[in-house]
Amino acid sequence: TLFRSDTEEESSEMDDEDCERRRTECLDEMSDLEKQFAELKEKLFKERLQQVKAKLEEVAAGKAVEYLDPLSGLQKNMKIRIEVAGIYRGLCLEVIKNRYDCELQGAKQHLESEKLLLYDNMQSQLLERIQRLEEDRQSIDITSEWWDDELRSKRNRKKWDPFKPEKKKKPPLISGPYIVYMLSDLDILEDWTAIKKAKAAAVSPQKRKSDGGLKTEKQQFSARCEDGQLHYEGESFCKGQNIVLEVKDETPSHAIITAVSTGEVWLRRRDGSKTKIYVSQLQKGKYSVRRA
């Protein structure tokens, strides 16, 4: 029993020593492995770093495959977008050009319409003035005695000579009541014309009735101008309307009414010539109009 206990103690001591030895061996191996792992890790890091640097150099030089493939895709998309942008630009320029042409055409048409309107207005105003002058000439009988006196006085007037002294006229000696005219000859003529107009306007009603009776006897057709329209035989004609003008012993011709005043009508024929018709001529039957 003693021997067995001794052997067991020796075996236990040997086991402890062996375990301790194995433990130290394992620790040494672990430290070696850790050193190798650290060296391998550092070596791997350096290799990976070298690879990354080399890849960056290839990317910077434009030789890396990972860079060239996406770059080709981007360049393709860029070409497509540039092409689309060019087409869009051309369409925008065409739209702007069409708008410019429309605006220019509208401005030209507006200018032409305004010019025609201004021309028609000026023409109507001038026609009205001409008619007034003709009415004044018919209603007022201005004799030529006044103008003959003016011309005679101008002819008899002597030319002024700067080297000859001007002779002073002696004032005429007038006895009794007299009138001194301080107005000029033109003012006197205007006053005289106004007096004649007033006398012509103050015609007696009986004379007007007699004149109206004579006119109605001479009138064969109904014709008058009111509110810018011509009323002829129950029909109304306005400015810009196409009509057929009939004259005695002539073939009918087409014309356009360009202006209507109180006593006359202006027409423009197809050949461009202009014709003036008085209302009295329509009433007497010298001219006749009808719708085209």
TANOR-V889880 format. One record per pair of residues at least 12 apart in sequence whose C-alpha atoms are under 10 Angstrom apart, sorted by the first residue. I is the first residue (numbers start at 1). J is the second residue. Records with the same first field share a line. If there is no record, write none. Layout:
I=J / J
This chain:
55=67
120=239 / 258 / 259
121=259
123=258 / 259 / 266
124=228 / 258 / 259 / 260 / 261 / 266
125=259 / 261
127=259 / 260 / 261 / 262 / 264 / 265 / 266
128=259 / 260 / 261 / 262 / 263 / 264
129=261
131=261 / 262 / 263 / 264
132=262 / 263
135=263
136=193 / 197
139=196 / 197 / 199 / 200 / 201
140=193 / 194 / 195 / 196 / 197 / 198 / 199 / 200
141=193 / 196 / 197 / 200
142=189 / 192 / 193 / 196
146=185 / 189
147=189
150=185
215=280 / 283 / 284
216=283
217=284
218=280 / 283 / 284
219=280 / 281 / 282 / 283 / 284 / 285
220=280 / 282 / 283 / 284 / 285
221=233 / 280 / 281 / 282 / 283 / 284 / 285 / 288
222=234 / 235 / 279 / 280 / 282 / 283 / 284 / 285
223=235 / 236 / 263 / 278 / 279 / 280 / 281 / 282 / 283 / 284 / 285 / 288
224=236 / 261 / 262 / 263 / 264 / 278 / 279 / 280 / 282 / 283
225=237 / 238 / 260 / 261 / 262 / 263 / 264 / 265 / 279
226=260 / 261 / 262 / 263
227=260 / 261 / 262
228=259 / 260 / 261 / 262 / 265
229=257 / 259 / 260 / 261 / 262 / 265
230=257 / 259 / 260 / 261 / 262 / 263 / 264 / 265 / 279
231=279
232=279 / 282 / 283 / 288 / 289 / 290
233=282 / 283 / 288 / 289 / 290
235=289 / 290 / 291
236=290 / 291
237=257 / 260 / 289 / 290 / 291
238=256 / 257 / 258 / 259 / 260
239=256 / 257 / 258 / 259 / 260 / 265 / 266 / 267
240=255 / 256 / 257 / 258 / 259 / 267 / 268
241=255 / 256 / 257 / 258 / 267 / 291 / 292
242=254 / 255 / 256 / 257 / 258 / 267 / 268 / 269 / 290 / 291 / 292
243=255 / 256 / 257 / 267 / 269 / 289 / 290 / 291 / 292
244=256 / 269 / 288 / 289 / 290 / 291 / 292
245=267 / 269 / 287 / 288 / 289 / 290 / 291 / 292
246=285 / 286 / 287 / 288 / 289 / 290
247=285 / 286 / 287 / 288 / 289
248=285 / 286 / 287 / 288
252=288 / 289
253=269 / 270 / 289 / 292
254=267 / 268 / 269 / 270 / 271 / 289 / 290 / 291 / 292
255=267 / 268 / 269 / 270 / 271 / 272 / 273 / 274 / 275 / 289 / 292
256=268 / 269 / 270 / 274 / 292
257=269 / 274 / 275
258=274 / 275
259=276
260=276 / 277
261=278 / 279
262=278 / 279
263=277 / 278 / 279 / 280
264=276 / 277 / 278 / 279 / 280 / 281 / 282
265=277 / 278 / 279
266=278
